[in-house]
Structures are given as structure tokens and as C-alpha cells.
Amino acid sequence: MTMTLEELEKLYPDAASFQFGDNEELCKELTALVRAGRKTATCEALEIFFETGAALPEVGRKDIVLNWDDTPALVIETKQVDWVRFKDVSEEFALAEGEDDSLTAWRESHKRYFERNGVFSNDMLLVCERFRVVRDLGVKQTKA
């Protein structure tokens, strides 16, 4: 049974909802990486949270990941949150994001992302989150 965003918000009343990426193609790609178990971390510029008023991730909170069309895709649980300067992101974290095969490639792709969003600086603070999937809403749930 497919759940609506409203049903999920009742089930997870403290949840924030968000999309991965800043365009439809990237959103699909990143959501697929999470589903495949390759992406277990994500980051965003702290400045973006302040500009948009989006809720900062909180350890233990379950959040709703949306598809680009705002339909629910996943429920994730935040396991760890760190504030790290862009220039200080570790290779281990970059690889946990699942998008690139090296820290150098991660820096290049994320620099482009942050430049598109008008916030890039080597010294900018990133909110680095590690998470686990609690529920995949793209997979039909079967009764045990």
C-alpha cells in the first residue's frame, strides 16, 4: 500500500521532508543510490538551511525523502550530524555519499552544486549527515 505524505506525517509527526539534489535528474539519481545502499550520507551548506528555513537534521529523527514531484520515496533516520568546512570533508565521508569514487571527484561535483546554488566557499560550513533507511516507499510492503 502506497502511503501519502499526509499519512507519513501522522506516522512520523516530528519528520522533516526534503528532496535530494537541486533538479529532477539529480534527485532521481541520489534517491536510487540510497535505495541501492550506496548512499548513506548527505550534506548541505549550513547557509542554505538558514536561507530556506529548512529543519536541520537531528540524530534519531526520522525524515521523509521526497521524489521530485513531492511524492514520498523513503523514510530515513539520522544517525550522526557534524558541521564540517567544505575543505575539511574527509574522503571517508565523501565516499559514504555514494556519488563519487574519490575525494577529488566529490570536491569537484559538490563545488559545482554549491556554485549553482550561490553559496560556494572552501571555508563554508556543511551540515554532514549520516543516515539509514527505515522505509522504502517505492517497494510494495507485504504482510508477514
N, C-alpha and C positions, 0 to 999 in steps of 0.2 A: 504494500500500500504506500503510495506516494504521500508525503506529508507537505502541507503548505507552510509557508514562513510563519503564519499566524499560529498554527498548531505547534510548531517548534518553539516559538517564543513563549508559549504557555508551558511547554515541557522544560525549557531552559530559560527561566524568567530573567536571569542576570546576563544572558548571552548578548554579545555584540554581533553584528553581522557585517560582512565585508566581502569584497572580491579580491582575488589575486590579480596583480597586473594593472595596467592602465589602458588596455584596449582588449577587444574581444578575442583576438588570436592568442595574445599572451595569457589571458585569463583561462582559456581552454587548455593551453599547454601546461600551465602551472598546476591547475586542478588535476589534470591527468597524471602529472608527476607525483602529486600527493597520493592519488588513488593507487598508483603503482608502487608506492612505498619508497620512492627515491627522494622525495622532498619531505623533510621532517623539520625544516626550519624556514623562517622568512624574516625579512627586515623591512623597515620603512624609516624614512627620515623623521626624526622627532618633530621637526618643524611642520611637517605635513599634518601630524596629529593636532598640533596647536591651530593650524590654519583651518582645518576642516571640522574640528571639534569631535573627531572620531575617538572612541574609547581606546585607551591604551590597553594592551594585553595584560592580563593578571594571571599569575600562577594559580592553577586549579580551576579557573573559569572555563566553561565550555562555550565556544563561539560557533556561529553559523557561517559557513563559507557559501557564497552565492555564485551561481553561474552569471555570465554577463547579462542575461535577461532578468536578473534578480530572483530566479527560482533557486531554492535550496539545493546544494550539491553535497555538502559534507557538514558534519559536526566535528570540531576538533577541541582538544583540551590542551591548554597551555601548560607546559612542563617547566619552562625556565624563561626568564626575561633578563636581558642585560642591555645596558646602554653602552655602546662602543663607537668610537670615532671611526669614520669610514677607513682611514689609513691604518687603523689597528685591527681590522677584522681578520681573524685567523683563517688559515686555509681549511682547517677542520670545520669551522662554521660555514665557510663558503661552499664546501663540498656537501654539507648537510642540506643546503638549499636545493641541491639536486639539479641545478640548471646548467652548470659549467663543470669542466673537468680539471680546472686548476684555479688557484687564487688569482693569477694574472687574468684569465678569461672572465672570472667573476667580477674583478675590478673594472674591466672594460665594459661588460654588459650593464653593470649596475651604474657606472658613471653615465652611460647613455640614458638609462632610465631616469636617473635623478636630474640630469640636464634637461630632459624633455619636460620634467615637472618643475623646473626652475629653482632647484634647491641644492645643486651640487657644490660641495667643497670637500677637500680632503680631510678637513677638521670637523665636518658636520657630525652631529650625534645621530646614530642609528639606534632604533629600538629593535634589538635582535631577539627573536622569539623561537623557542623550540616547542614542538607540539606533537601530539599523537592523534590519530583518527579515532573518534569514538563511534561514529556512524557514517556510513556511505549511503547517501540517499539516491545514488544512481544505481544501486544494486537492490533488486527486489528482496524484501525481508521475507523469510519463510518461518513459519511457526515450528518450534521444536517439538 
